[in-house]
Amino acid sequence: MDLKPTESELEILQVIWKNGQCSVRDVHEELAKSKDAGYTTTLKLMQIMHEKGLVERNTDAKTHLYKALITREQAQKGALDKILSTVFKGSTSDLVIQALGQHKASKDEIDAIKDFLTKFEN
């Protein structure tokens, strides 16, 4: 699956991933907590997402419910692949160094990274 959600589509997917399935109103109300989003804009984006195959729409009830067809992991992989190839010219080490150098990682996160890297050394 080579679906690349836009930033706005990812915001909608975050709400759907959190709740499992949502109506347009559910998504709109959640987005409205942090940004000025119009209901019709949210509706149109979700219709586009349905056409793109990012979400499925259950029309059995009066209120249509949307469910994600792309997992959080698939979206992360797609976004990471794009950033890695365009911004870092394929350099995984540059990406990791930049990420760790710009953001404070907790001790638990550093330990998890070390454990992950150890798997590659063996």
Contacts in CASP RR format, 6 or more apart in sequence:
PFRMAT RR
TARGET T0000
AUTHOR 0000-0000-0000
METHOD contacts of the structure
MODEL  1
MDLKPTESELEILQVIWKNGQCSVRDVHEELAKSKDAGYTTTLKLMQIMH
EKGLVERNTDAKTHLYKALITREQAQKGALDKILSTVFKGSTSDLVIQAL
GQHKASKDEIDAIKDFLTKFEN
1 70 0 8 1.000
1 74 0 8 1.000
3 52 0 8 1.000
3 53 0 8 1.000
3 54 0 8 1.000
3 70 0 8 1.000
3 74 0 8 1.000
4 78 0 8 1.000
4 79 0 8 1.000
4 82 0 8 1.000
5 13 0 8 1.000
5 49 0 8 1.000
5 54 0 8 1.000
5 70 0 8 1.000
5 75 0 8 1.000
8 45 0 8 1.000
9 45 0 8 1.000
9 48 0 8 1.000
9 49 0 8 1.000
9 54 0 8 1.000
10 75 0 8 1.000
10 79 0 8 1.000
11 31 0 8 1.000
11 35 0 8 1.000
12 27 0 8 1.000
12 31 0 8 1.000
12 42 0 8 1.000
12 45 0 8 1.000
12 46 0 8 1.000
12 49 0 8 1.000
13 49 0 8 1.000
13 54 0 8 1.000
13 55 0 8 1.000
13 68 0 8 1.000
13 70 0 8 1.000
13 72 0 8 1.000
13 75 0 8 1.000
15 22 0 8 1.000
15 26 0 8 1.000
15 27 0 8 1.000
15 30 0 8 1.000
15 31 0 8 1.000
16 22 0 8 1.000
16 27 0 8 1.000
16 55 0 8 1.000
16 66 0 8 1.000
16 67 0 8 1.000
16 68 0 8 1.000
17 68 0 8 1.000
17 72 0 8 1.000
19 26 0 8 1.000
20 67 0 8 1.000
20 68 0 8 1.000
21 58 0 8 1.000
21 65 0 8 1.000
21 66 0 8 1.000
21 67 0 8 1.000
22 30 0 8 1.000
22 65 0 8 1.000
22 66 0 8 1.000
23 63 0 8 1.000
23 64 0 8 1.000
23 65 0 8 1.000
23 66 0 8 1.000
24 39 0 8 1.000
24 42 0 8 1.000
24 43 0 8 1.000
24 46 0 8 1.000
24 64 0 8 1.000
24 66 0 8 1.000
25 39 0 8 1.000
25 63 0 8 1.000
27 42 0 8 1.000
27 46 0 8 1.000
27 66 0 8 1.000
28 37 0 8 1.000
28 38 0 8 1.000
28 39 0 8 1.000
28 42 0 8 1.000
28 43 0 8 1.000
31 37 0 8 1.000
31 42 0 8 1.000
32 38 0 8 1.000
46 55 0 8 1.000
46 66 0 8 1.000
49 55 0 8 1.000
49 66 0 8 1.000
50 56 0 8 1.000
50 57 0 8 1.000
50 66 0 8 1.000
53 69 0 8 1.000
53 70 0 8 1.000
54 68 0 8 1.000
54 69 0 8 1.000
54 70 0 8 1.000
55 66 0 8 1.000
55 67 0 8 1.000
55 68 0 8 1.000
55 69 0 8 1.000
56 66 0 8 1.000
56 67 0 8 1.000
56 69 0 8 1.000
57 64 0 8 1.000
57 65 0 8 1.000
57 66 0 8 1.000
58 64 0 8 1.000
58 65 0 8 1.000
58 66 0 8 1.000
58 67 0 8 1.000
83 95 0 8 1.000
84 90 0 8 1.000
84 91 0 8 1.000
84 92 0 8 1.000
84 95 0 8 1.000
87 95 0 8 1.000
88 94 0 8 1.000
88 95 0 8 1.000
88 98 0 8 1.000
100 113 0 8 1.000
105 113 0 8 1.000
END
